[in-house]
């Protein structure tokens, strides 16, 4: 299947694409000269009646992995996978979410979660299976700007105080990926990679193996930071996609998030590259396969963070 590229956010009514009006420093419209306001809520209200038809059409016309035979088998140790095919179901059946406060739109792999930067969120109830000592988070994202002043969150599980667990998002000032553990300032923090807020779909991943944080963009390792942390989790700590609603600074995402998946180990670079290479065909449904064991020692021991990157 040829991967389609969808413009998101959409063009302003009767005006130029939103990407052509991005402000210096990626500040929200209204905070700098030359930026006009964009009424996301008005557009969403106009689109509500046609949303179901859009989702059903996109889902039926997308040549998903199972049909084309060009999908990639998910790596072993998959905990949860929210494919966003017009719902927030977990493909593993373990951790279904609630997408009533978010929308859907055609995405990099079929249909994606759509966030307008104004309180949209997908919520996943707290569950011990998501309290991971080591992990990988990977997803497809697409956004042309961030309205949040500091970080736009992709996936967050950091408790009511933001000082626990993990936060995976994009740093507003540079458009780079950011992975934080245990509240960043008191824990571990890594910011690295190219600007991914460019209106194009990107596959992104973040991993922690107990000693190193790593970030990947489009199948390529872009940052590595050595730091040993025991990841802390609260008694009841939900996972949120696209927003952190428990604190005043909520880090709203505006754009698409698709195929978010969580694994209970740090994936190998080759596994992440294979998911990116599958493109719009996505991951196969029906089981996982171990693809890392034969060269795990060589990769993990031979790649001891060739450089470090951290929050400025």
Secondary structure by P-SEA (a helix, b strand, c coil): ccbbbbbcccccccccccccccccccccccccccbbbbcaaaaaaaaccaaaaaaaaaaaacccccccccccccccccccccccccccccccccbbbbccccccccccccbbbbbcccccbbbbccccccccccbbbbbbbbbccccccccccccccccccccccbbbbbcccccbbbbbccccccbbbbbbcccccccbbbbbbccccccbbbbbccccccbbbbbbbccccccbbbbbccccccccccccccccccbbbbbcccccaaaaaaaaaacccccccccccccccccaaaaaaacccccccccc
